Amino acid sequence: MRGIDQNLEKYISDQDITKRVKEISNEISRLYCDKNPILIGVLNGSFIFISDLVRHLNIHCEVDFIKISSYSGKESVGKINMTKDLDLDIKNRSVIIIEDIIDSGNSIKYLYDHISNLNPKDIAVISLLVKKGVSKLNFKIDFIGFEISSEFVVGYGLDYNQKLRNLKSIYKF
């Protein structure tokens, strides 16, 4: 790859990501050992994160995906569009939302409200990254991989115009 990836600065190494993913997976396995939760990956950014989380779980679980978009390039467009809803029935089920990054909090609030309206038994939220100073939410982010500064980041599923998701580490862009 040449071009835009020359401006990248490694921010979180793949070794640190792997270690933190295993820690979160162990905690989920402990807390949900008898609940068979439904893990909901938020596409496209969370697909690598949820894949790694699931491979390290020691519990029964189900996986579904939801897709929203709110970015163009490095900027939020201010409007959230749902392009894929859930396939599984989550009524009276334990649900874990898996996000790649929480920035302003608008997307996760939209998803949390949408999923709440489907009457799950309970909802937990996991985000690989949370930017410092995220707006106040009326619910808890249950698991945070890393708290980061406000820079735009790519890699490990996070993209810039659909590119750079395949990088093993996370980079400042």
HURA-V641695 format. One record per run of one state. SS is the DSSP state (H for helix, E for strand, L for the rest). FROM is the first residue (numbers start at 1). TO is the last residue. If there is no record, write none. Layout:
SS|FROM|TO + SS|FROM|TO
This chain:
L|1|3 + H|4|7 + L|8|8 + E|9|12 + L|13|13 + H|14|31 + L|32|37 + E|38|43 + L|44|46 + H|47|56 + L|57|61 + E|62|72 + L|73|74 + E|75|84 + L|85|93 + E|94|102 + L|103|105 + H|106|116 + L|117|121 + E|122|131 + L|132|142 + E|143|148 + L|149|152 + E|153|155 + L|156|157 + E|158|158 + L|159|159 + E|160|160 + L|161|162 + E|163|163 + L|164|169 + E|170|172 + L|173|173
